Amino acid sequence: MPLAQGKLEGRTAIVTGAAQGIGAEYALALAREGARLCVSDIADTGRTCERIAELNAEAIGIRCDVTDVGSVEKLVAETEKAFGSLDILVNNAAIFAGLRGQSFSDISTQDWDAVFAVNARGVFECCKAAVPIMRRRKRGKIVNVASATVFKGSPMLLHYVASKGAVVAITRALARELGPDGICVNCIAPGFTLSEGVEANSFYDGSFKSSNVATRALSRDAVPQDLVGPVVFLSSDESNFMTGQTVVVDGGSVMH
């Protein structure tokens, strides 16, 4: 497939959690616009890199645990070594698809900490490692991935919803801090989306899925391709005067 409009020509991007599903679609969309990609995940990223190569775009794949400082520092260093820059960071890695709904009183301390370690602290670790390169260049785009559940107050997933609320807060505070450096920090908040992992989890079948669709102004299932446009926009020069914002992409279930 040819490049779309080349909005990201010459830019380098890291996308975390991009071995499959929504993260892979983000990486492919950035590649179609001309970006060079570092595809990162704790899982094998080979298939995503192959799909990017089919677009005649450049990509490297790096295994990275976003909760491990050394692993994240290596991710950023290897990206800069391969491409000479880092312009875009998409913080997509998260724990969600494998979760099952349960009362907050049944969530263990261990599960709470595990979700927060990836979903919130992982964003912090990746930003902390990436920002020095962006600061030297006096520009950069950080796109964090939260969730529309933050605005709906969705029950039975308190650890997940709280962790994504933290991502919104990180986005706002970091946008203030990094504005003088020319770095834009924004956030996308997807609604319930039929990714590979979600479709493999029976908890999300039936009433969970149908009740989400029923609340939408655009009453259909969401698929990963529905999310890529806003990510490309927030990664491009078209959003140069936007920072600290959270864009909800959920078919009009949440309006704020």
Backbone as JSON, one array per atom type, in Angstrom:
{
  "sequence": "MPLAQGKLEGRTAIVTGAAQGIGAEYALALAREGARLCVSDIADTGRTCERIAELNAEAIGIRCDVTDVGSVEKLVAETEKAFGSLDILVNNAAIFAGLRGQSFSDISTQDWDAVFAVNARGVFECCKAAVPIMRRRKRGKIVNVASATVFKGSPMLLHYVASKGAVVAITRALARELGPDGICVNCIAPGFTLSEGVEANSFYDGSFKSSNVATRALSRDAVPQDLVGPVVFLSSDESNFMTGQTVVVDGGSVMH",
  "N": [[0.85, -1.2, 0.0], [0.63, 2.25, -0.86], [2.18, 5.23, 0.55], [0.11, 7.36, 2.53], [-0.35, 10.41, 2.81], [2.11, 11.3, 3.44], [2.52, 12.7, 5.83], [4.2, 12.33, 7.96], [6.74, 12.12, 7.06], [10.16, 11.43, 7.26], [10.17, 11.39, 10.02], [10.67, 9.77, 13.19], [9.28, 7.14, 15.05], [8.25, 5.59, 18.09], [6.23, 2.92, 19.01], [4.64, 1.45, 21.62], [3.64, -1.79, 22.85], [2.97, -3.05, 20.41], [2.91, -5.46, 19.03], [0.69, -6.75, 18.09], [-2.84, -6.39, 17.33], [-4.42, -3.33, 18.36], [-2.18, -1.69, 18.8], [-0.42, -2.53, 16.77], [-1.85, -1.62, 14.55], [-1.71, 1.15, 14.96], [1.06, 1.51, 14.55], [1.33, 0.71, 11.86], [-0.25, 2.66, 10.61], [1.2, 5.02, 11.12], [3.5, 4.39, 9.72], [2.52, 4.31, 7.1], [2.23, 6.98, 6.67], [4.78, 7.78, 6.34], [6.59, 7.61, 8.46], [9.44, 6.32, 10.24], [9.68, 3.35, 12.02], [9.94, 2.15, 15.36], [8.99, -0.76, 16.63], [7.59, -1.96, 19.46], [7.32, -4.33, 22.15], [6.47, -6.76, 24.69], [6.09, -9.14, 23.58], [6.8, -11.02, 20.55], [7.64, -8.97, 17.83], [7.84, -9.4, 15.17], [5.93, -9.94, 13.08], [4.49, -7.54, 12.82], [6.55, -5.83, 12.0], [7.14, -7.02, 9.53], [4.78, -6.46, 8.14], [4.97, -3.7, 8.0], [7.24, -3.46, 6.43], [6.19, -4.37, 4.05], [4.91, -2.14, 3.22], [6.88, -0.69, 2.19], [8.25, 0.79, 4.05], [10.4, 1.73, 6.82], [11.37, -0.26, 9.62], [12.15, -1.34, 12.92], [12.19, -3.96, 15.33], [11.81, -4.27, 18.79], [12.09, -5.98, 21.78], [10.55, -5.08, 24.76], [9.98, -4.35, 28.14], [7.86, -2.27, 29.62], [7.81, -1.65, 32.27], [10.31, -1.93, 33.23], [13.16, -0.19, 33.89], [15.74, -0.28, 32.72], [15.21, -1.74, 30.39], [13.51, -0.02, 29.01], [15.16, 2.22, 28.65], [17.06, 1.09, 26.97], [15.45, 0.56, 24.75], [14.86, 3.17, 23.8], [17.44, 4.12, 23.29], [18.35, 2.31, 21.31], [16.58, 2.88, 19.29], [17.23, 5.55, 18.63], [19.85, 5.09, 17.81], [19.43, 3.52, 15.53], [17.92, 5.18, 13.8], [18.65, 7.8, 14.19], [17.16, 9.75, 15.44], [14.3, 10.72, 17.47], [11.04, 11.33, 17.27], [8.35, 10.9, 17.8], [6.33, 9.42, 20.25], [4.28, 6.82, 21.05], [2.4, 5.8, 23.56], [1.19, 2.96, 24.08], [1.2, 0.42, 25.26], [-0.41, -1.75, 27.52], [-2.32, -3.31, 30.15], [-5.23, -4.91, 29.59], [-6.9, -6.5, 27.81], [-6.83, -9.11, 28.82], [-8.09, -8.99, 31.25], [-10.72, -9.67, 33.64], [-13.98, -8.79, 34.57], [-14.67, -7.7, 37.87], [-15.84, -7.17, 41.22], [-14.68, -4.29, 43.0], [-13.8, -4.93, 45.52], [-12.87, -7.46, 45.3], [-10.59, -7.34, 43.84], [-7.22, -8.04, 43.87], [-4.4, -6.84, 45.77], [-2.03, -7.35, 44.46], [-2.83, -7.64, 41.77], [-3.84, -5.07, 41.32], [-1.47, -3.54, 41.59], [0.02, -4.62, 39.47], [-1.44, -3.85, 37.18], [-1.31, -1.05, 37.38], [1.45, -0.73, 37.23], [2.12, -1.3, 34.54], [0.2, 0.2, 33.0], [0.19, 2.87, 33.96], [2.72, 3.61, 35.28], [4.38, 2.64, 33.29], [3.94, 4.43, 31.18], [5.06, 6.73, 32.29], [7.77, 5.87, 32.56], [8.54, 5.49, 29.88], [8.17, 8.05, 28.78], [10.01, 9.48, 30.33], [12.42, 8.41, 29.44], [12.4, 9.05, 26.73], [12.07, 11.83, 26.41], [14.51, 13.42, 26.79], [15.84, 13.25, 24.26], [13.95, 14.46, 22.56], [13.89, 16.99, 23.71], [16.43, 17.98, 23.09], [16.08, 18.38, 20.41], [14.13, 20.23, 20.38], [11.48, 19.69, 19.82], [8.68, 17.48, 19.54], [6.33, 14.75, 19.75], [4.16, 13.32, 21.96], [1.96, 10.74, 22.4], [-0.37, 9.57, 24.42], [-2.24, 6.72, 25.53], [-5.33, 6.46, 26.82], [-8.51, 5.76, 28.11], [-11.97, 5.62, 27.33], [-13.44, 4.76, 29.44], [-12.69, 6.15, 31.69], [-14.16, 8.5, 31.67], [-16.71, 7.57, 31.75], [-16.89, 6.24, 34.11], [-16.82, 3.47, 34.41], [-17.9, 0.42, 35.9], [-16.61, -2.48, 37.73], [-14.06, -2.82, 36.78], [-12.09, -1.52, 38.26], [-9.31, -1.16, 38.81], [-8.2, -0.96, 36.24], [-9.64, 1.25, 35.13], [-8.92, 3.29, 36.93], [-6.16, 3.36, 36.49], [-6.05, 4.3, 33.88], [-7.2, 6.76, 34.24], [-5.11, 7.94, 35.56], [-3.34, 8.15, 33.43], [-4.53, 10.17, 31.88], [-4.19, 12.3, 33.67], [-1.37, 12.38, 33.83], [-0.84, 13.14, 31.21], [-1.86, 15.79, 31.13], [-0.37, 17.16, 33.13], [2.25, 16.75, 32.23], [2.18, 17.98, 29.76], [2.12, 20.68, 30.48], [4.64, 20.9, 31.66], [6.4, 20.3, 29.58], [5.85, 22.02, 27.53], [7.46, 24.42, 27.16], [9.6, 23.27, 25.87], [8.8, 22.73, 23.35], [7.42, 20.38, 22.99], [4.64, 18.44, 22.4], [2.05, 16.99, 24.25], [-0.4, 14.75, 24.19], [-3.52, 12.89, 24.34], [-5.31, 9.95, 23.56], [-8.5, 8.55, 23.97], [-9.85, 5.68, 23.7], [-13.01, 4.07, 23.06], [-14.7, 0.96, 23.92], [-13.18, -1.48, 22.08], [-12.93, -3.8, 19.42], [-10.42, -5.57, 19.52], [-7.85, -8.05, 18.8], [-7.1, -9.36, 21.2], [-9.22, -8.69, 22.93], [-11.4, -9.91, 21.66], [-10.79, -12.52, 22.13], [-11.4, -12.94, 24.75], [-13.86, -14.13, 26.74], [-15.31, -12.72, 28.62], [-15.88, -10.24, 27.59], [-17.84, -10.65, 25.75], [-21.26, -10.79, 24.52], [-23.5, -9.17, 26.69], [-21.78, -7.17, 27.63], [-20.51, -6.18, 25.35], [-22.75, -5.45, 23.74], [-24.08, -3.58, 25.35], [-22.28, -1.47, 25.39], [-22.28, -0.67, 22.68], [-24.9, 0.18, 22.49], [-24.95, 2.62, 23.8], [-23.84, 4.45, 22.1], [-23.71, 7.2, 19.8], [-23.07, 6.66, 17.2], [-24.02, 3.77, 16.37], [-22.46, 1.1, 16.38], [-20.06, -1.62, 16.37], [-16.72, -0.9, 17.47], [-13.61, -0.9, 15.79], [-10.04, -1.56, 15.51], [-9.04, 0.07, 13.38], [-10.61, 2.32, 13.51], [-9.38, 4.0, 15.24], [-6.97, 4.97, 14.36], [-6.74, 7.34, 12.84], [-6.99, 9.67, 14.59], [-4.61, 9.26, 16.1], [-2.58, 9.52, 14.17], [-3.05, 12.2, 13.48], [-2.48, 13.52, 15.95], [0.18, 12.99, 16.06], [1.29, 14.43, 14.07], [2.23, 17.51, 12.28], [-0.1, 18.86, 12.06], [-1.34, 19.08, 14.47], [0.05, 20.91, 15.99], [-0.51, 23.04, 17.71], [-1.87, 21.97, 19.78], [-2.03, 20.67, 22.99], [-1.95, 18.73, 25.99], [-4.45, 17.67, 25.77], [-7.28, 15.42, 25.73], [-8.63, 13.19, 23.56], [-11.59, 11.7, 22.95], [-12.52, 8.72, 21.45], [-15.04, 7.07, 20.58], [-17.36, 6.61, 19.21], [-19.29, 8.4, 20.04], [-20.32, 7.81, 22.56], [-19.37, 8.88, 24.95], [-19.45, 12.3, 25.59], [-17.67, 15.19, 25.85]],
  "CA": [[0.0, 0.0, 0.0], [1.46, 3.44, -0.91], [2.03, 6.18, 1.64], [-1.13, 8.11, 2.42], [-0.04, 11.77, 2.41], [3.46, 11.63, 3.86], [2.48, 13.69, 6.91], [5.25, 12.04, 8.95], [7.96, 11.83, 6.31], [11.39, 11.78, 7.95], [10.01, 11.31, 11.48], [10.88, 8.47, 13.82], [8.27, 6.9, 16.08], [8.16, 4.37, 18.89], [4.9, 2.52, 19.45], [4.73, 0.34, 22.56], [2.52, -2.72, 22.78], [2.61, -3.03, 18.99], [3.09, -6.76, 18.39], [-0.56, -7.14, 17.45], [-4.01, -5.62, 17.74], [-4.52, -1.89, 18.15], [-0.83, -1.13, 18.71], [0.08, -2.81, 15.43], [-2.54, -0.72, 13.62], [-1.1, 2.47, 15.12], [2.38, 1.49, 13.91], [1.12, 0.67, 10.41], [-0.78, 3.95, 10.16], [2.3, 5.97, 11.12], [4.39, 4.0, 8.62], [1.89, 4.73, 5.85], [2.43, 8.42, 6.53], [6.19, 8.04, 6.09], [7.44, 7.51, 9.64], [10.26, 5.14, 10.52], [9.06, 2.81, 13.22], [10.41, 1.14, 16.3], [7.83, -1.52, 17.1], [8.02, -2.48, 20.76], [6.35, -5.15, 22.88], [7.1, -7.89, 25.4], [5.92, -10.26, 22.65], [7.55, -10.92, 19.29], [7.1, -7.92, 16.96], [8.24, -9.71, 13.81], [4.85, -9.84, 12.09], [4.21, -6.12, 12.58], [7.66, -5.31, 11.19], [6.96, -7.53, 8.18], [3.68, -5.72, 7.52], [5.49, -2.37, 7.7], [8.15, -3.62, 5.28], [5.35, -4.5, 2.86], [4.53, -0.78, 2.84], [8.13, -0.04, 1.79], [8.65, 1.68, 5.13], [11.45, 1.18, 7.67], [10.97, -0.61, 10.98], [12.89, -2.29, 13.75], [11.39, -4.5, 16.42], [12.58, -4.41, 20.03], [11.35, -6.45, 22.95], [10.69, -4.12, 25.86], [9.06, -4.37, 29.27], [7.78, -0.85, 29.96], [7.96, -1.48, 33.71], [11.72, -2.12, 33.54], [13.85, 1.04, 33.49], [16.82, -0.61, 31.79], [14.62, -2.17, 29.13], [12.99, 1.18, 28.34], [16.31, 3.02, 28.23], [17.63, 0.41, 25.8], [14.5, 0.78, 23.65], [15.04, 4.51, 23.26], [18.81, 4.23, 22.76], [18.44, 1.55, 20.06], [15.82, 3.62, 18.27], [18.05, 6.68, 18.19], [21.0, 4.54, 17.09], [18.99, 3.02, 14.22], [17.32, 6.19, 12.93], [19.25, 9.1, 14.41], [16.25, 10.71, 16.07], [13.04, 10.22, 18.01], [10.11, 12.45, 17.15], [6.99, 10.52, 18.21], [6.19, 8.3, 21.18], [2.9, 6.41, 21.29], [2.39, 4.94, 24.75], [0.01, 2.1, 23.92], [1.29, -0.82, 26.06], [-1.33, -1.74, 28.65], [-3.04, -4.53, 30.54], [-6.68, -4.78, 29.51], [-7.63, -7.56, 27.11], [-6.9, -10.33, 29.61], [-8.79, -8.77, 32.52], [-12.1, -10.08, 33.78], [-14.67, -7.89, 35.49], [-14.91, -8.15, 39.24], [-16.05, -6.12, 42.2], [-13.42, -3.7, 43.46], [-13.37, -5.59, 46.77], [-12.25, -8.73, 44.94], [-9.32, -7.09, 43.15], [-6.11, -8.22, 44.8], [-3.36, -5.81, 45.77], [-1.05, -7.72, 43.43], [-3.39, -7.3, 40.46], [-3.87, -3.61, 41.26], [-0.11, -3.06, 41.34], [0.46, -5.05, 38.14], [-2.11, -3.01, 36.19], [-0.73, 0.29, 37.47], [2.86, -0.75, 36.79], [2.17, -1.23, 33.08], [-0.67, 1.21, 32.4], [0.54, 4.23, 34.4], [4.16, 3.81, 35.42], [4.99, 2.39, 31.99], [3.9, 5.69, 30.45], [6.08, 7.58, 32.94], [9.12, 5.4, 32.24], [8.81, 5.73, 28.45], [8.32, 9.5, 28.61], [11.25, 9.88, 30.99], [13.54, 8.0, 28.6], [12.32, 9.64, 25.39], [12.05, 13.29, 26.4], [15.8, 14.08, 26.56], [16.11, 13.36, 22.82], [13.03, 15.47, 22.03], [14.32, 18.3, 24.22], [17.58, 18.43, 22.3], [15.6, 18.78, 19.08], [13.12, 21.27, 20.6], [10.19, 19.31, 19.27], [8.31, 16.08, 19.77], [4.91, 14.44, 19.95], [3.86, 12.18, 22.81], [0.54, 10.38, 22.35], [-0.7, 8.56, 25.42], [-3.51, 6.03, 25.28], [-6.13, 6.27, 28.03], [-9.71, 4.97, 27.84], [-13.23, 6.32, 27.57], [-13.99, 4.32, 30.73], [-12.39, 7.18, 32.68], [-15.23, 9.49, 31.64], [-17.97, 6.88, 32.0], [-16.89, 5.64, 35.44], [-17.24, 2.07, 34.21], [-17.68, -0.43, 37.07], [-16.09, -3.85, 37.65], [-12.69, -2.8, 36.29], [-11.61, -0.32, 38.94], [-7.87, -0.97, 38.66], [-7.97, -0.51, 34.88], [-10.18, 2.6, 34.95], [-8.08, 4.2, 37.71], [-4.85, 3.5, 35.83], [-6.22, 5.14, 32.7], [-7.38, 8.11, 34.76], [-3.76, 8.43, 35.81], [-2.75, 8.52, 32.13], [-5.07, 11.5, 31.55], [-3.53, 13.26, 34.56], [0.02, 12.48, 33.36], [-0.86, 13.92, 29.97], [-2.09, 17.21, 31.42], [0.75, 17.73, 33.88], [3.45, 16.71, 31.41], [2.03, 19.0, 28.72], [2.55, 21.95, 31.08], [6.07, 20.88, 31.92], [7.19, 20.17, 28.36], [5.5, 23.05, 26.57], [8.6, 25.28, 26.81], [10.54, 22.52, 25.04], [8.2, 22.48, 22.05], [6.92, 19.0, 22.95], [3.19, 18.32, 22.59], [1.65, 15.76, 24.94], [-1.84, 14.59, 24.09], [-4.03, 11.59, 24.76], [-6.5, 9.41, 22.91], [-9.27, 7.72, 24.9], [-10.75, 4.84, 22.9], [-14.07, 3.29, 23.66], [-14.52, -0.49, 23.84], [-12.78, -1.76, 20.7], [-12.78, -5.23, 19.16], [-9.07, -6.0, 19.17], [-7.66, -9.51, 18.84], [-7.11, -9.81, 22.58], [-10.56, -8.53, 23.48], [-12.29, -10.92, 21.08], [-10.43, -13.82, 22.68], [-11.81, -12.97, 26.16], [-15.31, -14.33, 26.78], [-15.93, -11.72, 29.5], [-16.3, -9.08, 26.8], [-18.9, -11.04, 24.82], [-22.66, -10.64, 24.95], [-24.07, -7.92, 27.19], [-20.74, -6.14, 27.74], [-20.34, -5.6, 24.02], [-24.0, -4.84, 23.26], [-24.4, -2.4, 26.16], [-21.42, -0.39, 24.92], [-22.77, -0.2, 21.38], [-26.2, 0.83, 22.69], [-24.77, 3.99, 24.31], [-23.14, 5.26, 21.11], [-24.45, 7.92, 18.77], [-22.8, 5.83, 16.03], [-24.29, 2.51, 17.05], [-21.83, -0.08, 15.8], [-18.82, -2.02, 17.03], [-15.49, -0.19, 17.12], [-12.48, -1.75, 15.39], [-8.79, -0.8, 15.65], [-8.86, 1.06, 12.32], [-11.33, 3.54, 13.87], [-8.58, 4.8, 16.18], [-5.66, 5.37, 13.84], [-6.75, 8.71, 12.34], [-6.6, 10.61, 15.65], [-3.21, 9.07, 16.48], [-1.78, 10.16, 13.12], [-3.24, 13.64, 13.64], [-1.76, 13.99, 17.13], [1.61, 12.77, 15.81], [1.69, 15.23, 12.91], [2.3, 18.95, 12.44], [-1.45, 19.41, 12.05], [-1.77, 19.3, 15.86], [1.16, 21.61, 16.65], [-0.98, 23.97, 18.75], [-2.68, 21.2, 20.74], [-1.3, 19.91, 24.0], [-2.7, 18.5, 27.22], [-5.84, 17.32, 25.43], [-7.69, 14.02, 25.63], [-9.62, 13.03, 22.5], [-12.36, 10.47, 23.11], [-12.91, 8.12, 20.17], [-15.9, 5.95, 21.02], [-18.66, 6.63, 18.5], [-20.23, 9.31, 20.65], [-20.86, 7.34, 23.83], [-18.99, 9.95, 25.88], [-19.29, 13.61, 24.96], [-17.16, 16.1, 26.89]],
  "C": [[0.88, 1.24, 0.0], [1.27, 4.31, 0.33], [0.76, 6.98, 1.41], [-0.85, 9.53, 1.94], [1.37, 12.19, 2.83], [3.53, 12.65, 4.97], [3.63, 13.53, 7.89], [6.57, 11.69, 8.28], [9.19, 12.32, 7.09], [11.32, 11.72, 9.46], [10.25, 9.88, 11.95], [9.91, 8.31, 14.98], [8.52, 5.6, 16.8], [6.7, 4.14, 19.22], [5.07, 1.32, 20.37], [3.49, -0.53, 22.47], [2.02, -2.92, 21.36], [2.82, -4.36, 18.29], [1.85, -7.2, 17.63], [-1.64, -6.14, 17.81], [-3.92, -4.15, 17.43], [-3.14, -1.27, 18.0], [-0.21, -1.35, 17.34], [-0.56, -1.88, 14.4], [-2.02, 0.71, 13.74], [0.22, 2.52, 14.36], [2.24, 1.5, 12.38], [0.63, 2.01, 9.88], [0.32, 5.0, 10.11], [3.27, 5.67, 9.98], [3.82, 4.44, 7.28], [2.07, 6.22, 5.59], [3.91, 8.79, 6.43], [7.11, 7.92, 7.28], [8.28, 6.24, 9.62], [9.86, 4.64, 11.9], [10.0, 1.95, 14.05], [9.18, 0.51, 16.91], [8.25, -2.26, 18.36], [6.91, -3.28, 21.43], [7.14, -6.15, 23.71], [6.99, -9.15, 24.55], [6.74, -10.02, 21.38], [6.86, -9.91, 18.35], [7.35, -8.2, 15.48], [7.15, -9.51, 12.78], [4.52, -8.38, 11.8], [5.3, -5.49, 11.72], [7.54, -5.78, 9.73], [5.87, -6.75, 7.44], [4.13, -4.29, 7.16], [6.42, -2.43, 6.5], [7.37, -3.75, 3.98], [4.86, -3.15, 2.36], [5.73, 0.01, 2.3], [8.55, 1.03, 2.79], [9.67, 0.95, 6.01], [10.91, 0.86, 9.06], [12.01, -1.51, 11.62], [11.96, -2.77, 14.85], [12.27, -4.72, 17.63], [11.67, -4.91, 21.14], [11.6, -5.48, 24.09], [9.58, -4.33, 26.88], [9.0, -2.94, 29.78], [7.86, -0.6, 31.46], [9.42, -1.61, 34.16], [12.53, -0.94, 33.0], [14.94, 0.75, 32.47], [16.31, -1.0, 30.43], [14.12, -0.97, 28.33], [14.14, 2.05, 27.84], [16.98, 2.41, 27.0], [16.76, 0.62, 24.58], [14.75, 2.14, 22.99], [16.43, 4.66, 22.63], [18.94, 3.5, 21.43], [17.67, 2.23, 18.94], [16.64, 4.79, 17.73], [19.26, 6.2, 17.39], [20.6, 4.12, 15.67], [18.59, 4.14, 13.28], [17.85, 7.6, 13.14], [18.37, 10.13, 15.08], [15.11, 9.96, 16.76], [12.09, 11.4, 18.07], [8.75, 12.17, 17.76], [7.07, 9.33, 19.16], [4.71, 8.03, 21.39], [2.91, 5.38, 22.41], [1.11, 4.09, 24.76], [0.02, 0.87, 24.82], [0.4, -0.72, 27.3], [-1.84, -3.14, 28.94], [-4.52, -4.22, 30.47], [-7.35, -6.04, 28.99], [-7.79, -8.82, 27.96], [-7.63, -10.19, 30.93], [-10.2, -9.32, 32.48], [-12.76, -9.19, 34.83], [-14.88, -8.51, 36.85], [-15.12, -6.94, 40.14], [-14.71, -5.58, 42.69], [-12.89, -4.41, 44.7], [-12.72, -6.94, 46.51], [-10.94, -8.57, 44.18], [-8.19, -7.2, 44.16], [-5.13, -7.05, 44.71], [-2.34, -6.08, 44.67], [-1.55, -7.36, 42.03], [-3.47, -5.79, 40.27], [-2.49, -3.07, 40.88], [0.38, -3.42, 39.93], [-0.15, -4.17, 37.05], [-1.52, -1.6, 36.2], [0.71, 0.33, 36.99], [2.98, -0.6, 35.29], [1.44, 0.02, 32.58], [-0.3, 2.64, 32.76], [2.05, 4.43, 34.5], [4.89, 3.55, 34.12], [5.01, 3.64, 31.12], [4.96, 6.64, 30.98], [7.48, 7.17, 32.52], [9.48, 5.7, 30.78], [9.0, 7.22, 28.18], [9.66, 9.97, 29.17], [12.46, 9.55, 30.12], [13.57, 8.74, 27.27], [12.51, 11.15, 25.37], [13.42, 13.93, 26.21], [16.16, 14.23, 25.08], [15.23, 14.44, 22.21], [13.45, 16.86, 22.48], [15.5, 18.84, 23.42], [17.15, 18.96, 20.94], [14.54, 19.89, 19.15], [11.8, 20.98, 19.9], [9.93, 17.85, 19.61], [6.82, 15.95, 19.99], [4.82, 13.19, 20.82], [2.36, 11.96, 22.76], [0.31, 9.26, 23.34], [-2.06, 7.94, 25.1], [-4.21, 5.77, 26.6], [-7.33, 5.39, 27.68], [-10.94, 5.82, 28.13], [-13.87, 5.89, 28.88], [-13.74, 5.34, 31.83], [-13.55, 8.16, 32.8], [-16.6, 8.88, 31.91], [-18.06, 6.36, 33.43], [-17.31, 4.19, 35.4], [-16.92, 1.21, 35.43], [-17.02, -1.75, 36.71], [-14.69, -3.95, 37.05], [-11.94, -1.64, 36.95], [-10.11, -0.09, 38.74], [-7.52, -0.45, 37.26], [-8.42, 0.95, 34.7], [-9.32, 3.62, 35.7], [-6.73, 4.42, 37.05], [-4.94, 4.39, 34.61], [-6.56, 6.58, 33.08], [-6.03, 8.74, 35.07], [-3.08, 8.86, 34.52], [-3.25, 9.89, 31.68], [-4.37, 12.57, 32.39], [-2.07, 13.47, 34.17], [0.1, 13.36, 32.12], [-0.97, 15.41, 30.25], [-0.88, 17.84, 32.12], [2.02, 17.79, 33.02], [3.38, 17.73, 30.28], [2.47, 20.37, 29.24], [4.07, 22.0, 31.2], [6.9, 20.91, 30.64], [6.85, 21.2, 27.29], [6.67, 23.95, 26.19], [9.63, 24.6, 25.93], [9.99, 22.22, 23.65], [7.66, 21.07, 21.88], [5.43, 19.01, 23.28], [2.87, 16.97, 23.21], [0.13, 15.7, 24.92], [-2.24, 13.14, 24.34], [-5.22, 11.21, 23.9], [-7.17, 8.47, 23.9], [-10.26, 6.88, 24.1], [-11.9, 4.28, 23.73], [-13.77, 1.8, 23.51], [-14.33, -0.89, 22.37], [-12.49, -3.24, 20.51], [-11.37, -5.54, 18.62], [-8.98, -7.51, 19.24], [-7.77, -10.04, 20.26], [-8.48, -9.75, 23.21], [-11.49, -9.62, 22.95], [-11.99, -12.32, 21.6], [-10.88, -13.99, 24.13], [-13.33, -13.03, 26.24], [-16.02, -13.32, 27.68], [-16.51, -10.56, 28.7], [-17.37, -9.42, 25.76], [-20.27, -10.58, 25.33], [-23.01, -9.25, 25.44], [-23.02, -6.82, 27.32], [-20.58, -5.41, 26.41], [-21.6, -4.83, 23.6], [-24.35, -3.59, 24.05], [-23.52, -1.22, 25.78], [-21.93, 0.19, 23.62], [-24.06, 0.6, 21.56], [-26.06, 2.27, 23.17], [-24.19, 4.94, 23.27], [-24.09, 5.99, 20.17], [-24.28, 7.21, 17.42], [-22.86, 4.38, 16.5], [-23.77, 1.29, 16.29], [-20.6, -0.43, 16.63], [-17.67, -1.12, 16.58], [-14.4, -1.2, 16.8], [-11.21, -0.91, 15.45], [-8.6, 0.3, 14.6], [-9.6, 2.36, 12.62], [-10.47, 4.5, 14.68], [-7.36, 5.43, 15.55], [-5.63, 6.82, 13.35], [-6.36, 9.72, 13.41], [-5.14, 10.47, 16.08], [-2.28, 9.71, 15.45], [-1.86, 11.68, 13.26], [-2.42, 14.18, 14.81], [-0.25, 13.81, 17.0], [2.16, 13.73, 14.76], [1.75, 16.72, 13.24], [0.91, 19.59, 12.46], [-1.96, 19.7, 13.46], [-0.73, 20.08, 16.65], [0.73, 22.6, 17.72], [-1.97, 23.3, 19.7], [-1.75, 20.52, 21.72], [-2.14, 19.81, 25.26], [-4.12, 18.03, 27.0], [-6.06, 15.81, 25.42], [-8.84, 13.93, 24.64], [-10.31, 11.68, 22.68], [-12.8, 9.98, 21.73], [-13.73, 6.87, 20.47], [-17.25, 5.95, 20.35], [-19.7, 7.49, 19.16], [-20.93, 8.78, 21.88], [-20.61, 8.37, 24.92], [-18.87, 11.23, 25.09], [-18.87, 14.59, 26.04], [-16.38, 17.24, 26.27]]
}
